[in-house]
Amino acid sequence: TQKDIVRESYLPARTVRFAINRLRVMNLIVEQFYFRDARQSLYRLGGGEGGRQAP
């Protein structure tokens, strides 16, 4: 989730949101529904522009 990325990277939440949006546009990450908390999303690697598909 974005909260996990903020906590582990020590980056500001706004920076994480901006980066996630750019990565999504480039198809480098894929957003998934998070069943434990519908207000949040999970992210995994996508298969676009030089990215590798996650197993």
HTML snippet that shows the backbone in 3Dmol.js (N, CA, C, O; Angstrom):
<script src="https://3Dmol.org/build/3Dmol-min.js"></script>
<div id="view" style="width:600px;height:400px;position:relative"></div>
<script>
const pdb = `
ATOM      1  N   THR A   1       0.838  -1.183   0.000  1.00  0.00           N
ATOM      2  CA  THR A   1       0.000   0.000   0.000  1.00  0.00           C
ATOM      3  C   THR A   1       0.883   1.246   0.000  1.00  0.00           C
ATOM      4  O   THR A   1       2.083   1.174   0.268  1.00  0.00           O
ATOM      5  N   GLN A   2       0.278   2.373  -0.301  1.00  0.00           N
ATOM      6  CA  GLN A   2       1.044   3.618  -0.277  1.00  0.00           C
ATOM      7  C   GLN A   2       1.614   3.889   1.108  1.00  0.00           C
ATOM      8  O   GLN A   2       2.738   4.374   1.239  1.00  0.00           O
ATOM      9  N   LYS A   3       0.839   3.576   2.139  1.00  0.00           N
ATOM     10  CA  LYS A   3       1.333   3.788   3.509  1.00  0.00           C
ATOM     11  C   LYS A   3       2.588   2.966   3.770  1.00  0.00           C
ATOM     12  O   LYS A   3       3.528   3.446   4.403  1.00  0.00           O
ATOM     13  N   ASP A   4       2.605   1.734   3.286  1.00  0.00           N
ATOM     14  CA  ASP A   4       3.780   0.877   3.470  1.00  0.00           C
ATOM     15  C   ASP A   4       4.996   1.446   2.742  1.00  0.00           C
ATOM     16  O   ASP A   4       6.109   1.427   3.267  1.00  0.00           O
ATOM     17  N   ILE A   5       4.774   1.950   1.535  1.00  0.00           N
ATOM     18  CA  ILE A   5       5.879   2.530   0.766  1.00  0.00           C
ATOM     19  C   ILE A   5       6.427   3.764   1.475  1.00  0.00           C
ATOM     20  O   ILE A   5       7.642   3.943   1.566  1.00  0.00           O
ATOM     21  N   VAL A   6       5.532   4.615   1.978  1.00  0.00           N
ATOM     22  CA  VAL A   6       5.960   5.813   2.711  1.00  0.00           C
ATOM     23  C   VAL A   6       6.770   5.417   3.938  1.00  0.00           C
ATOM     24  O   VAL A   6       7.826   5.991   4.204  1.00  0.00           O
ATOM     25  N   ARG A   7       6.277   4.442   4.677  1.00  0.00           N
ATOM     26  CA  ARG A   7       6.949   4.015   5.910  1.00  0.00           C
ATOM     27  C   ARG A   7       8.331   3.427   5.627  1.00  0.00           C
ATOM     28  O   ARG A   7       9.286   3.716   6.349  1.00  0.00           O
ATOM     29  N   GLU A   8       8.445   2.611   4.589  1.00  0.00           N
ATOM     30  CA  GLU A   8       9.723   1.947   4.315  1.00  0.00           C
ATOM     31  C   GLU A   8      10.722   2.839   3.587  1.00  0.00           C
ATOM     32  O   GLU A   8      11.931   2.662   3.737  1.00  0.00           O
ATOM     33  N   SER A   9      10.235   3.787   2.808  1.00  0.00           N
ATOM     34  CA  SER A   9      11.137   4.620   2.017  1.00  0.00           C
ATOM     35  C   SER A   9      11.479   5.950   2.688  1.00  0.00           C
ATOM     36  O   SER A   9      12.419   6.632   2.278  1.00  0.00           O
ATOM     37  N   TYR A  10      10.712   6.319   3.725  1.00  0.00           N
ATOM     38  CA  TYR A  10      10.891   7.609   4.401  1.00  0.00           C
ATOM     39  C   TYR A  10      10.672   8.793   3.450  1.00  0.00           C
ATOM     40  O   TYR A  10      11.188   9.886   3.686  1.00  0.00           O
ATOM     41  N   LEU A  11       9.911   8.571   2.382  1.00  0.00           N
ATOM     42  CA  LEU A  11       9.563   9.649   1.457  1.00  0.00           C
ATOM     43  C   LEU A  11       8.231  10.259   1.872  1.00  0.00           C
ATOM     44  O   LEU A  11       7.411   9.583   2.493  1.00  0.00           O
ATOM     45  N   PRO A  12       8.005  11.529   1.537  1.00  0.00           N
ATOM     46  CA  PRO A  12       6.704  12.133   1.838  1.00  0.00           C
ATOM     47  C   PRO A  12       5.581  11.449   1.051  1.00  0.00           C
ATOM     48  O   PRO A  12       5.801  10.953  -0.054  1.00  0.00           O
ATOM     49  N   ALA A  13       4.389  11.427   1.627  1.00  0.00           N
ATOM     50  CA  ALA A  13       3.241  10.770   0.987  1.00  0.00           C
ATOM     51  C   ALA A  13       2.963  11.360  -0.392  1.00  0.00           C
ATOM     52  O   ALA A  13       2.624  10.630  -1.323  1.00  0.00           O
ATOM     53  N   ARG A  14       3.105  12.663  -0.524  1.00  0.00           N
ATOM     54  CA  ARG A  14       2.838  13.300  -1.818  1.00  0.00           C
ATOM     55  C   ARG A  14       3.817  12.815  -2.887  1.00  0.00           C
ATOM     56  O   ARG A  14       3.425  12.601  -4.034  1.00  0.00           O
ATOM     57  N   THR A  15       5.078  12.641  -2.521  1.00  0.00           N
ATOM     58  CA  THR A  15       6.087  12.134  -3.452  1.00  0.00           C
ATOM     59  C   THR A  15       5.753  10.715  -3.880  1.00  0.00           C
ATOM     60  O   THR A  15       5.883  10.372  -5.055  1.00  0.00           O
ATOM     61  N   VAL A  16       5.323   9.891  -2.937  1.00  0.00           N
ATOM     62  CA  VAL A  16       4.959   8.502  -3.245  1.00  0.00           C
ATOM     63  C   VAL A  16       3.759   8.473  -4.187  1.00  0.00           C
ATOM     64  O   VAL A  16       3.754   7.717  -5.159  1.00  0.00           O
ATOM     65  N   ARG A  17       2.742   9.287  -3.908  1.00  0.00           N
ATOM     66  CA  ARG A  17       1.564   9.340  -4.790  1.00  0.00           C
ATOM     67  C   ARG A  17       1.956   9.748  -6.203  1.00  0.00           C
ATOM     68  O   ARG A  17       1.497   9.149  -7.176  1.00  0.00           O
ATOM     69  N   PHE A  18       2.798  10.760  -6.317  1.00  0.00           N
ATOM     70  CA  PHE A  18       3.249  11.237  -7.619  1.00  0.00           C
ATOM     71  C   PHE A  18       4.002  10.133  -8.364  1.00  0.00           C
ATOM     72  O   PHE A  18       3.752   9.895  -9.546  1.00  0.00           O
ATOM     73  N   ALA A  19       4.917   9.464  -7.676  1.00  0.00           N
ATOM     74  CA  ALA A  19       5.707   8.403  -8.299  1.00  0.00           C
ATOM     75  C   ALA A  19       4.822   7.234  -8.727  1.00  0.00           C
ATOM     76  O   ALA A  19       5.003   6.688  -9.815  1.00  0.00           O
ATOM     77  N   ILE A  20       3.875   6.850  -7.886  1.00  0.00           N
ATOM     78  CA  ILE A  20       2.976   5.745  -8.222  1.00  0.00           C
ATOM     79  C   ILE A  20       2.155   6.090  -9.458  1.00  0.00           C
ATOM     80  O   ILE A  20       1.980   5.249 -10.339  1.00  0.00           O
ATOM     81  N   ASN A  21       1.655   7.309  -9.530  1.00  0.00           N
ATOM     82  CA  ASN A  21       0.881   7.715 -10.708  1.00  0.00           C
ATOM     83  C   ASN A  21       1.723   7.660 -11.973  1.00  0.00           C
ATOM     84  O   ASN A  21       1.248   7.198 -13.011  1.00  0.00           O
ATOM     85  N   ARG A  22       2.959   8.123 -11.903  1.00  0.00           N
ATOM     86  CA  ARG A  22       3.837   8.069 -13.088  1.00  0.00           C
ATOM     87  C   ARG A  22       4.143   6.629 -13.482  1.00  0.00           C
ATOM     88  O   ARG A  22       4.134   6.296 -14.667  1.00  0.00           O
ATOM     89  N   LEU A  23       4.412   5.779 -12.504  1.00  0.00           N
ATOM     90  CA  LEU A  23       4.704   4.375 -12.801  1.00  0.00           C
ATOM     91  C   LEU A  23       3.487   3.668 -13.389  1.00  0.00           C
ATOM     92  O   LEU A  23       3.629   2.817 -14.267  1.00  0.00           O
ATOM     93  N   ARG A  24       2.285   4.016 -12.910  1.00  0.00           N
ATOM     94  CA  ARG A  24       1.053   3.431 -13.458  1.00  0.00           C
ATOM     95  C   ARG A  24       0.843   3.849 -14.906  1.00  0.00           C
ATOM     96  O   ARG A  24       0.472   3.024 -15.740  1.00  0.00           O
ATOM     97  N   VAL A  25       1.075   5.111 -15.210  1.00  0.00           N
ATOM     98  CA  VAL A  25       0.921   5.607 -16.579  1.00  0.00           C
ATOM     99  C   VAL A  25       1.876   4.879 -17.522  1.00  0.00           C
ATOM    100  O   VAL A  25       1.526   4.603 -18.670  1.00  0.00           O
ATOM    101  N   MET A  26       3.066   4.571 -17.048  1.00  0.00           N
ATOM    102  CA  MET A  26       4.062   3.872 -17.861  1.00  0.00           C
ATOM    103  C   MET A  26       3.864   2.356 -17.843  1.00  0.00           C
ATOM    104  O   MET A  26       4.650   1.625 -18.446  1.00  0.00           O
ATOM    105  N   ASN A  27       2.824   1.877 -17.159  1.00  0.00           N
ATOM    106  CA  ASN A  27       2.522   0.443 -17.034  1.00  0.00           C
ATOM    107  C   ASN A  27       3.644  -0.342 -16.364  1.00  0.00           C
ATOM    108  O   ASN A  27       3.828  -1.525 -16.648  1.00  0.00           O
ATOM    109  N   LEU A  28       4.390   0.305 -15.484  1.00  0.00           N
ATOM    110  CA  LEU A  28       5.454  -0.385 -14.763  1.00  0.00           C
ATOM    111  C   LEU A  28       4.947  -1.008 -13.471  1.00  0.00           C
ATOM    112  O   LEU A  28       5.576  -1.915 -12.927  1.00  0.00           O
ATOM    113  N   ILE A  29       3.810  -0.522 -12.977  1.00  0.00           N
ATOM    114  CA  ILE A  29       3.162  -1.140 -11.827  1.00  0.00           C
ATOM    115  C   ILE A  29       1.680  -1.301 -12.122  1.00  0.00           C
ATOM    116  O   ILE A  29       1.118  -0.602 -12.965  1.00  0.00           O
ATOM    117  N   VAL A  30       1.059  -2.234 -11.414  1.00  0.00           N
ATOM    118  CA  VAL A  30      -0.367  -2.513 -11.555  1.00  0.00           C
ATOM    119  C   VAL A  30      -1.007  -2.332 -10.189  1.00  0.00           C
ATOM    120  O   VAL A  30      -0.486  -2.804  -9.178  1.00  0.00           O
ATOM    121  N   GLU A  31      -2.138  -1.645 -10.169  1.00  0.00           N
ATOM    122  CA  GLU A  31      -2.868  -1.402  -8.928  1.00  0.00           C
ATOM    123  C   GLU A  31      -3.895  -2.510  -8.730  1.00  0.00           C
ATOM    124  O   GLU A  31      -4.613  -2.866  -9.665  1.00  0.00           O
ATOM    125  N   GLN A  32      -3.969  -3.060  -7.516  1.00  0.00           N
ATOM    126  CA  GLN A  32      -4.920  -4.117  -7.187  1.00  0.00           C
ATOM    127  C   GLN A  32      -5.773  -3.695  -6.002  1.00  0.00           C
ATOM    128  O   GLN A  32      -5.343  -2.904  -5.162  1.00  0.00           O
ATOM    129  N   PHE A  33      -6.979  -4.229  -5.945  1.00  0.00           N
ATOM    130  CA  PHE A  33      -7.893  -3.969  -4.837  1.00  0.00           C
ATOM    131  C   PHE A  33      -7.349  -4.626  -3.570  1.00  0.00           C
ATOM    132  O   PHE A  33      -6.867  -5.757  -3.615  1.00  0.00           O
ATOM    133  N   TYR A  34      -7.426  -3.927  -2.454  1.00  0.00           N
ATOM    134  CA  TYR A  34      -6.951  -4.431  -1.163  1.00  0.00           C
ATOM    135  C   TYR A  34      -8.171  -4.780  -0.317  1.00  0.00           C
ATOM    136  O   TYR A  34      -8.852  -3.887   0.187  1.00  0.00           O
ATOM    137  N   PHE A  35      -8.448  -6.063  -0.159  1.00  0.00           N
ATOM    138  CA  PHE A  35      -9.666  -6.525   0.502  1.00  0.00           C
ATOM    139  C   PHE A  35      -9.721  -6.170   1.985  1.00  0.00           C
ATOM    140  O   PHE A  35     -10.811  -5.966   2.520  1.00  0.00           O
ATOM    141  N   ARG A  36      -8.588  -6.091   2.655  1.00  0.00           N
ATOM    142  CA  ARG A  36      -8.581  -5.791   4.093  1.00  0.00           C
ATOM    143  C   ARG A  36      -8.994  -4.352   4.379  1.00  0.00           C
ATOM    144  O   ARG A  36      -9.542  -4.058   5.441  1.00  0.00           O
ATOM    145  N   ASP A  37      -8.725  -3.445   3.416  1.00  0.00           N
ATOM    146  CA  ASP A  37      -9.094  -2.040   3.587  1.00  0.00           C
ATOM    147  C   ASP A  37      -9.388  -1.458   2.206  1.00  0.00           C
ATOM    148  O   ASP A  37      -8.471  -1.142   1.449  1.00  0.00           O
ATOM    149  N   ALA A  38     -10.666  -1.322   1.887  1.00  0.00           N
ATOM    150  CA  ALA A  38     -11.081  -0.904   0.547  1.00  0.00           C
ATOM    151  C   ALA A  38     -10.630   0.516   0.198  1.00  0.00           C
ATOM    152  O   ALA A  38     -10.701   0.911  -0.966  1.00  0.00           O
ATOM    153  N   ARG A  39     -10.172   1.281   1.175  1.00  0.00           N
ATOM    154  CA  ARG A  39      -9.689   2.639   0.898  1.00  0.00           C
ATOM    155  C   ARG A  39      -8.275   2.636   0.335  1.00  0.00           C
ATOM    156  O   ARG A  39      -7.808   3.655  -0.173  1.00  0.00           O
ATOM    157  N   GLN A  40      -7.591   1.503   0.421  1.00  0.00           N
ATOM    158  CA  GLN A  40      -6.205   1.411  -0.022  1.00  0.00           C
ATOM    159  C   GLN A  40      -6.094   0.471  -1.212  1.00  0.00           C
ATOM    160  O   GLN A  40      -7.018  -0.282  -1.517  1.00  0.00           O
ATOM    161  N   SER A  41      -4.952   0.527  -1.877  1.00  0.00           N
ATOM    162  CA  SER A  41      -4.669  -0.348  -3.010  1.00  0.00           C
ATOM    163  C   SER A  41      -3.326  -1.025  -2.796  1.00  0.00           C
ATOM    164  O   SER A  41      -2.451  -0.505  -2.104  1.00  0.00           O
ATOM    165  N   LEU A  42      -3.184  -2.190  -3.401  1.00  0.00           N
ATOM    166  CA  LEU A  42      -1.899  -2.885  -3.422  1.00  0.00           C
ATOM    167  C   LEU A  42      -1.265  -2.649  -4.782  1.00  0.00           C
ATOM    168  O   LEU A  42      -1.967  -2.428  -5.769  1.00  0.00           O
ATOM    169  N   TYR A  43       0.047  -2.695  -4.839  1.00  0.00           N
ATOM    170  CA  TYR A  43       0.759  -2.459  -6.084  1.00  0.00           C
ATOM    171  C   TYR A  43       1.719  -3.608  -6.338  1.00  0.00           C
ATOM    172  O   TYR A  43       2.318  -4.157  -5.414  1.00  0.00           O
ATOM    173  N   ARG A  44       1.854  -3.962  -7.620  1.00  0.00           N
ATOM    174  CA  ARG A  44       2.827  -4.979  -8.023  1.00  0.00           C
ATOM    175  C   ARG A  44       3.457  -4.532  -9.331  1.00  0.00           C
ATOM    176  O   ARG A  44       2.937  -3.642 -10.005  1.00  0.00           O
ATOM    177  N   LEU A  45       4.564  -5.143  -9.685  1.00  0.00           N
ATOM    178  CA  LEU A  45       5.235  -4.778 -10.924  1.00  0.00           C
ATOM    179  C   LEU A  45       4.356  -5.114 -12.110  1.00  0.00           C
ATOM    180  O   LEU A  45       3.688  -6.148 -12.127  1.00  0.00           O
ATOM    181  N   GLY A  46       4.357  -4.237 -13.104  1.00  0.00           N
ATOM    182  CA  GLY A  46       3.623  -4.465 -14.346  1.00  0.00           C
ATOM    183  C   GLY A  46       4.579  -4.946 -15.418  1.00  0.00           C
ATOM    184  O   GLY A  46       5.723  -5.290 -15.122  1.00  0.00           O
ATOM    185  N   GLY A  47       4.127  -4.974 -16.654  1.00  0.00           N
ATOM    186  CA  GLY A  47       4.956  -5.501 -17.728  1.00  0.00           C
ATOM    187  C   GLY A  47       5.250  -4.507 -18.824  1.00  0.00           C
ATOM    188  O   GLY A  47       5.597  -4.922 -19.930  1.00  0.00           O
ATOM    189  N   GLY A  48       5.130  -3.205 -18.575  1.00  0.00           N
ATOM    190  CA  GLY A  48       5.295  -2.209 -19.634  1.00  0.00           C
ATOM    191  C   GLY A  48       6.705  -1.676 -19.733  1.00  0.00           C
ATOM    192  O   GLY A  48       7.544  -1.951 -18.876  1.00  0.00           O
ATOM    193  N   GLU A  49       6.963  -0.917 -20.777  1.00  0.00           N
ATOM    194  CA  GLU A  49       8.185  -0.168 -21.062  1.00  0.00           C
ATOM    195  C   GLU A  49       9.408  -0.563 -20.240  1.00  0.00           C
ATOM    196  O   GLU A  49       9.849   0.199 -19.380  1.00  0.00           O
ATOM    197  N   GLY A  50       9.950  -1.727 -20.494  1.00  0.00           N
ATOM    198  CA  GLY A  50      11.165  -2.142 -19.817  1.00  0.00           C
ATOM    199  C   GLY A  50      10.940  -2.803 -18.482  1.00  0.00           C
ATOM    200  O   GLY A  50      11.888  -3.303 -17.877  1.00  0.00           O
ATOM    201  N   GLY A  51       9.717  -2.820 -18.008  1.00  0.00           N
ATOM    202  CA  GLY A  51       9.423  -3.476 -16.739  1.00  0.00           C
ATOM    203  C   GLY A  51       9.275  -4.973 -16.921  1.00  0.00           C
ATOM    204  O   GLY A  51       8.997  -5.452 -18.020  1.00  0.00           O
ATOM    205  N   ARG A  52       9.459  -5.699 -15.851  1.00  0.00           N
ATOM    206  CA  ARG A  52       9.289  -7.149 -15.902  1.00  0.00           C
ATOM    207  C   ARG A  52       7.971  -7.506 -15.261  1.00  0.00           C
ATOM    208  O   ARG A  52       7.543  -6.863 -14.303  1.00  0.00           O
ATOM    209  N   GLN A  53       7.324  -8.533 -15.788  1.00  0.00           N
ATOM    210  CA  GLN A  53       6.074  -9.017 -15.214  1.00  0.00           C
ATOM    211  C   GLN A  53       6.385  -9.779 -13.933  1.00  0.00           C
ATOM    212  O   GLN A  53       7.240 -10.664 -13.924  1.00  0.00           O
ATOM    213  N   ALA A  54       5.699  -9.440 -12.866  1.00  0.00           N
ATOM    214  CA  ALA A  54       5.889 -10.139 -11.594  1.00  0.00           C
ATOM    215  C   ALA A  54       5.276 -11.527 -11.686  1.00  0.00           C
ATOM    216  O   ALA A  54       4.249 -11.705 -12.342  1.00  0.00           O
ATOM    217  N   PRO A  55       5.895 -12.524 -11.033  1.00  0.00           N
ATOM    218  CA  PRO A  55       5.340 -13.889 -11.083  1.00  0.00           C
ATOM    219  C   PRO A  55       4.020 -14.003 -10.360  1.00  0.00           C
ATOM    220  O   PRO A  55       3.432 -15.083 -10.315  1.00  0.00           O
TER     221      PRO A  55
END
`;
const viewer = $3Dmol.createViewer("view");
viewer.addModel(pdb, "pdb");
viewer.setStyle({}, {cartoon: {color: "spectrum"}});
viewer.zoomTo();
viewer.render();
</script>
